[in-house]
Each structure stands twice: as C-alpha cells, then as structure tokens.
Amino acid sequence: MTAIEKHKINVLCPGSLWKKVEALGYDSPTKAVITAFEKLIEHQELGSYQEVLGSK
C-alpha cells in the first residue's frame, strides 16, 4: 500500500462563516475544506470560470 501525500494547512475562518458551514452538516474543518477544494477543481475542469477569467 502506498502512502497518500498530504499537505497540512492552517486557516483562520470567520466564526460566522464556520457556523454556516456547520449548519450544512460539516462537523470537521478537514471534511469541509476537502469538499470545497474538490468543488473548485470540478468547476475549473468544467470551464465554469472561463467567462469570469476572460478566456473563451
């Protein structure tokens, strides 16, 4: 079995934002951040930001 490379990050999040994230059912900052990163990548792969970035 190969080890999965991981990167530790440290983020300060406004309490009001975290309360909204918890209200969505996330009980772990790690789970919330991984889900958010996956969504960012998914949107980029789908071309969702092309218009915003000015490329067509």
C-alpha positions as CSV (number, residue, x, y, z in Angstrom):
1,M,0.0,0.0,0.0
2,T,1.4,3.4,-0.9
3,A,1.1,6.4,1.3
4,I,-1.1,9.3,0.2
5,E,0.8,12.6,0.1
6,K,-0.9,15.2,2.3
7,H,-0.3,18.8,3.0
8,K,-1.3,20.4,6.3
9,I,-2.8,23.9,6.1
10,N,-3.7,26.3,8.8
11,V,-6.6,28.7,8.1
12,L,-8.4,31.3,10.2
13,C,-12.0,31.4,9.3
14,P,-14.6,33.9,10.5
15,G,-16.9,32.4,13.1
16,S,-20.0,33.5,11.2
17,L,-18.8,31.6,8.1
18,W,-17.9,28.5,10.1
19,K,-21.4,28.5,11.7
20,K,-22.9,28.4,8.2
21,V,-20.6,25.5,7.3
22,E,-21.6,23.6,10.4
23,A,-25.3,24.3,9.6
24,L,-24.7,22.4,6.3
25,G,-23.7,19.4,8.3
26,Y,-19.9,19.6,8.4
27,D,-18.5,18.6,11.8
28,S,-14.9,18.7,10.7
29,P,-12.9,21.6,9.1
30,T,-10.9,18.9,7.2
31,K,-14.0,17.5,5.6
32,A,-15.4,20.9,4.7
33,V,-12.1,22.1,3.2
34,I,-11.6,18.9,1.1
35,T,-15.1,19.2,-0.2
36,A,-14.6,22.9,-1.1
37,F,-11.3,22.2,-2.9
38,E,-12.9,19.3,-4.8
39,K,-15.7,21.7,-5.9
40,L,-13.2,24.3,-7.0
41,I,-11.4,21.8,-9.1
42,E,-14.6,20.4,-10.5
43,H,-15.8,23.9,-11.6
44,Q,-12.4,24.6,-13.2
45,E,-12.5,21.4,-15.1
46,L,-16.0,22.1,-16.3
47,G,-14.9,25.5,-17.5
48,S,-17.3,27.4,-15.2
49,Y,-14.8,30.2,-14.6
50,Q,-13.8,30.8,-18.2
51,E,-16.1,33.8,-18.6
52,V,-15.0,35.3,-15.2
53,L,-11.3,34.9,-16.1
54,G,-11.8,36.5,-19.5
55,S,-10.9,33.4,-21.6
56,K,-13.3,31.9,-24.1
